[in-house]
Amino acid sequence: MTSMIQKGICSDRVRGPSSVNVDLLECPICHDLLWIPVACQTCETSFCSTCIDRWLADNPEKCPNRCKTYIKRKCPSFIVKLLAQLQLTCYYQSQGCEQVIRQ
């Protein structure tokens, strides 16, 4: 049985002209593009929801950025808007798919 845990999106899949700096859209835990992002209320750093949930399982209430406590909040809307502007190659590109999609 395959894992049902969504992994991040590798920034190598970003295609097309983009004025977006993808380095700013990477999760500081997995270093892939943010996937279903959430943020720390204190430092406002965004994380993939799966990554931060795994982090918190081992480090209850501790932010990876060493804030006093991690309090989950919605990801800032400008991050979500930037992610939506990205054009990505299909996950199955290695198998011949040439589609370019929006996230």
Beta strands, then each sheet from edge to edge (+ up, - down):
strand 1: 14-15
strand 2: 37-40
strand 3: 46-48
strand 4: 72-74
strand 5: 87-89
strand 6: 100-102
sheet 1: 1+ 5- 6+
sheet 2: 3+ 2- 4+
end
